[in-house]
Structures are given as C-alpha cells and as structure tokens.
Amino acid sequence: MKKQKHDNAENDDVMLDDYIIPMLLEIMENKDQLTMVHSSRVQRIVDYFIPELLKHKIIKEKDVPDLWVSSILHDIGKIFVKDTILESKLTLSDNEYEHIRYHPMRGYRLVKQLDLPRKILLAIRHHHERWDGSTKGRFPAYPDGLKGLKIPLYARIIGIADAFDAMVSKRSYKKPIPVEKALKIIKAASGKQFDPKLADIFVNRIKKVLENRSII
C-alpha cells in the first residue's frame, strides 16, 4: 500500500501510517483474504481515476492520501460479517443480504473510535449509497438512503470503483464479466446508481488506460 500523508498534525500522520492503517489491514486480511484483495484492487482502480479527478478539479492534491485510505478501508466493516456468508458459494438469503448490508455502518463505527479523518469515515459509511437514492431493487442504497450530492464525494468515487471491480473479478459464486461490458453497465447506471459526471469521467479514463495496459 502507498505511504500515506494526511492533512493532520505530524504525530497523527505517524500514528495513522505506522500503526492504525497497517493494524486495520492486518485484521482485514486475517479475517478474509478475498476482501483484502478486493480492497487493494479498488484502491488501484481509484488510482487510475485520480489523474482525471485532479484534471477536472473534482479533488485537490491534498485529498489524494485520504482518498487512498478510504478506498483500501472501504470494506473494513466486513470483518464483522459471518464467515459462512463471506465464504458462501450460493445465492444469499434475504436475511443474509440484510446482515451483509450492515458492513458500512459497522466499519464506520469501528474507524470512528480510531479518530480517522471525517472524510474517510463518511466514505466507509456511504460507499453503497445511490445517486438516485433508491432503497429498492437489486442494488439498493444503504445504509442511509442518501441521494445526489448529499452522498460524500469520496463515497461516490469509491462506489464506482467498487462496483467495477465486483463485476470484473471472479468470485466463488460468479464468473467475471469483460471490462468493456462492465463499463457499459456503469454508463447505463449513470444518474441512477452512480454520479453521472463521475461515471462519465471514469468510463472515459478506463478506456484510455485499457489502450496502454491491463487493469485487472
């Protein structure tokens, strides 16, 4: 993982970089290596996204470290999810889905106790919200049903990268889909599941990256 430098006091930077973040990552890896791999991939996808976010002045350089941390820790709440659910190769029941949908709130409550920057806390809590605020359907907004610009910026960014990786990655219960198809799905969900401006920037950016290298 990249070395982080946060917009806090120097001692706080040392504590985050050398103790708190590594501790959280170790806990997550020990709980479920697949979640750790996914989180690392999401961070890498966000990294591809960052140059365009800076170019369009959506974020500033000082935002980058906390955005990195937010992306690697976005699923930290899954350490509280039952192993039988994380390891399941079957379609989850409604009760199991309900259980797993608590992970953003559980992650938020955990990192809140560690005094991480508020932007990181909110990214962890809200990365499964939807631009249209819909709490129904296959991919409902949760945990708070926020809508549009009320969803914190980092959460909107990570939500796209998270969904993209979920689509293009192999899981025990599904096969990966081609990157090009995943981009079409994100484009189609623009203004519904995803921030339309961010979705457009993301799709165009990943297409450019694909011309030069593999991203998966």
Protein Blocks (a to p, Z undefined) as FASTA:
>chain_A
ZZddddbdfklmmmmmmmmmmmmmmmmmmmommlmmmmmmmmmmmmmmmmmmmmnomacf
klmmmmmmmmmmmmmmmmmpcfklmmpcbdcdfklmmmmmmmmmmmmmmmmmnopafklm
mmmmmmmccfklpagdjbdcdfklpahjllcfklmmmmmmmmmmmmmpccfkbccddfkl
mmmmmmmmgoilpcfklmmmmmmmmmmmmmmoccZZ
